[in-house]
Amino acid sequence: MQQHPTITTLFLDIGGVLLSNGWDRTARREAAARFSLDLPELEERHHLTFDTYEEGKLTLDEYLHRTVFYEQRSFTEEEFRAFMFSVTTPIPEMIDLVCKIKAKYGIKIAIVNNEGRELNEYRIRQFGINKFVDFFISSCFVHFRKPDADIWRIALDIALVKPAEVLYIDDRAMFVSVAEGLGINGLQHKTYEATKENLAKYGFVVD
C-alpha cells in the first residue's frame, strides 16, 4: 500500500465526524420536550433564521430571541444555552485517529464546517479540537456555509494548497460531492472502521 504523495492536508467536518452534531433536529426535539416548547413552531423559526446564525451574521442571543425568547418563558436564556452546549459528545476514536495521523505524517489539518460562533468556539475548545487543527474555516468566521463552494475555495487559499493535495472528510454525501467538484479528494465518513480503512488507501496507516 503506497502513500499518495499529493495529499498534504486533511479538510474535516466536525459534526458527525469528530463530535456529535450540535444543535440538530434531535437536540431541538429534546429541548422542546424539556422546556415545554411547541416543536413545530421552534422548527419553523429555527429554519427561517439558523442559516444566518451559522454565517456569523447573528449572535446566539439574537438567534434565541428569534426562536425561543420572542415571548415570556418560565426558564432563563442561560438555562437554555447551557442545554444547547450540553448535548455535544465527542467521537473519541475519530479524534484519536486524526491525532495519530497528524503526529505520524505531519500533515496539515483544517476544519471546514457550518456552525454558529458561540457553539463552534465552545465545541472546539471543550473537546480540544484546537490542539491538533491548524486552520478553522468555519461558516461563522468566513460568512459562507456549505454547500456554497466558496467555503472550500477559501479553505484552499488559507491552507495554501491545491485541490489535489486535499482529502476532505464529511458525513454528508452532498458536501463531499461539492468538494469533489472542485477537484478535492472526497471521503464520506460513515463508520470509524470504514474511514480508517479508506485513509489507509491514501497511505495514512496507524495502529
PyMOL commands that set and color helices and strands:
alter all, ss='L'
color gray80, all
select helices_A, chain A and resi 25-35+39-54+60-67+77-86+92-105+117-126+129-131+139-142+150-159+163-165+173-181+192-201
alter helices_A, ss='H'
color red, helices_A
select strands_A, chain A and resi 9-12+108-113+135-138+166-170+185-188
alter strands_A, ss='S'
color yellow, strands_A
deselect
rebuild
show_as cartoon
